[in-house]
Amino acid sequence: MFPEKDEARYEDGELIFGEGALNTGMFRIKSGAVVLSKLAGGRILTLEVLRAGDVFGEINLLPGEPQPVSARAIGKTVLAVLDPKAMEARFLGLAQEMRDLFACLVGRLRKMTEIAAGANLLRREPRVSKAWFLCYDHPQGKADAETHDASSDGIFIKTPTPLDRGERFLLKLQLPGLDDPLEIESEVAWTRRWTENTKNFPQGMGVKFVNLPETARHALKKALWED
C-alpha cells in the first residue's frame, strides 16, 4: 500500500498541477478521474485518462524534475495525497542501480512524449474503455460488433474483419439508457488486422465520426463519463 498523508477534492475541470510545475506531490485516485495533457503547437493534447486506483505525479521522486504534463479532474474527484517523506524513503531504499534505471526510464518517457506531441500524434480527446454494442454494413452483409474504447470523436470497433482504411459507412451505436441507437456517418481511420495481445490490443478498426450532430455528441459525452 502507498503511504497516504492527506485527501484532496477537486471539481470538474479543476487544475491539480500544471505542466512545468515543481514539487507537486504524488497522488492516488480514490474516486473520479484525471486527464493528463500537454500543450503542443498551441493545442492541448490528451495523453491519458486515469481512473480510481491509478497513481500519478511519480516524477516528483526525482529532485528538481518539472512535471512534463498537466493534470485536471474529470467530474468530482477525490485524491489521496501520498506522504512525500515516506515515498522518498522507499525510493532511497532502492539500490543505486535501480534509482538510476528509474531516472533513465523517466527521461526516455519524457523524450517520447515530446516527440509524439510535436508530431501531433496524440488525440484531442481522451479514449475511454467502453464495451458498447453496434452494427454496421459490411461487404458480406450487416455486421454486429462492440467497441473497445471510445471518445466523442470516434471509436475502436473490435472485429476480425475490419473494413479498408478510408471506407465510409453508417454506424448504428447503442448507448446505455437510450431506446434507439445513434446513427452516425463514420470513416475508417486505421486498422489492426493482427495482434498478439487480444485483450489490450484487439483486432479491429479505429473509426472517426463524420459530421456528428451536436445532440449525438452530447449523448456520447454523457455516456463516456458514466460508470
N, C-alpha and C positions, 0 to 999 in steps of 0.2 A: 504493500500500500504506500501511496505517496503521502509524506507528512504535510498536513494542512495547517495553515496558520489562521485563516480568516475566510469569510464568504463575501462575495461581491455580487450585486444585482444590476442588470443593465436592461434598458428599454430597447425596443426595436429600433435598429439603425444607430444606436449609440456607439461611439468610438471607445474601444478598450485600450488600444495603443496605436500610434501612427508609425508609418514607415520611417526608419532612421532613428527612432526613439531608443534611449539607453536605459538600462536598469528598470525594465518594465515588469519584471517578475515572471513567474510561470503559473499556469492555471490548468485546472481540470474542469471540464464542463459537467455540471450536475444536472442541469435541465436547459432546454432551449437549443440554440445552435449559434455557431460563429462562422463568419465568412472571412477568409484570408484573401487579401487583394494587393495589387501592386499598380503603381502609376507608371505608364509607359506610353510615350508618344501622345501625351495629352488625354489618354484614355485610362479608365480604371478597369483593370483586367482581373477577373476572378481566378484564383489559384486553387482553392479548395473550400469545401464546406465541412465543418467539423460538428460532430454530434455528441450527445451525452457519453461520458467516459473518455473522450479524447483529451489529450494534453497538448498544450501549445506554449510558445514562449521559451522553448528549450535553449535557444541561442544565448539566453541570459546566463547560462552556465559558463560562458567564455567572457572574461572581463574585457570591457571596452568594445564589445561587438554590438553594433546597432541592429535593430530589428530590420530584416530585409523586406518585411511586408507590413500591411496594416491589418488590424483585426476589429471587426464590428459585430455587434449582436444581431441575430435574426430572431425577431419576436422577443418576448420576455425571457431573459437568460440569467441563470444563476451559475456563478463560477466559484469553485474552491480555489483560494489563493494558497499556493504551496509555500511552505516555510523555506525562505531563501537560505538561511544558515544550515538547516538540516540537509537541503538539497546539495549545497556546496560541500558539506562534509562527506556526503555519499560520493560525490563526484571526485573529490580529492582522495577518497579512499581507494579509488581505482589505481591500477598500475600506471606508471607514466606512459607506457606504450599505448594503453587503451585511451588515455586522455588525449594523446597526440592523434590517435586514429579518429577520435570523435571530432577534434578540431579540423582534421583533414576532410572528413565527410561533410561537415557543415560548410566549409569553404567551397567544396565541389558542388554542393546543392545550391549555394548562393550563385555560383557562376552559371549553372544550368538554368536557374530561374531568370537571370539577367538575359541570357541568350534567347530563351523562349519568349520573354516579354518583348525583346527588341525585334523579334521576328513576327510578332503579333499572332503567335500560335495559340494563345490562351483564349478561352471563351469569354464573351462579355457577360454571360450569366452562368451561375453555377449549375452543374448537373447533380440531380438528387436521385438516389436509388429508389426506383418505384417499379412495381410489377402491375401494370395496367393492361387489361385485355383490349385487343384491337383487331380490325380486319382491313384488308386492302385487296385491290385487284392484282392478280398475278397472271403471267402468261398462260399458266395451266389452270387458271380459274381463280376463284375467291380464296384468299389465304387468311387463316386465323393465326394470331401470334400474341406475344406480350412484350412489354417494354422491359429493358434492363435498367435504364436511367432516363431522366427527362429534365427539361427546362422549359421555359415559356418560348424558347426559340426553336426547339427541336427535341427529338428523342432518339434512343438507340433501340432498334427492333431486333429481338432475338429470333433468328431464323437460319436454318442450314442452307437456304437457297435465296440469298439476297438478290435484289434487282441490280441492274447495272448503274454505275455512277452517272449522275445527271438525269436519270429517268424520273419523270414526274408521274404522280398517281394520287388518287383520292383516298385519304386515310380516314377511317372511322374509329375514333378513340373513345373508349368508355371510361369515364371518370367516376370515382366513388361518389354516391349521392345524387347523380344525375340520371334521370329516366332514359334520356336519349343520348346516343353518342355524339361527340363533336365531329363534324365533317370538315376536314382540313386538307387543302391542297398542299402537297408535300413533294420534296425533291431529295433524291439520294445524294448525300454529300460524300460519303466514303463507305467502304465495305470491309468486313473482316471475314474471309472465307475459310481460314484455317487458324486453329488455336490449340495450344497445349493446356491452357488454363480455362476450362469451360465455365467455371464458377465466376471468376472475376472478369474474364475477357471472352465472353461467348461469341460464337459465330453470329453474324448478322450485319446490319447496316445502320450507319448514322444518317439520320434524316433531318432536314431543316424544313421549317414551315414556310409556306409562300403565301403572302397576303393574308395573314392571320387576322381575323376580325377582333376588335378590342374586347367584345363580350367573351369570345373564346379564350383570349389571353388572360382575362381576369379570372375565368373559371380555372384555367391551368395553374396560375399563380396561387390561387386559394388551395387547390388540391395538392400542390407541391409541398406546402409547409404544414399540411395536416398529417399527423402520425397515422 
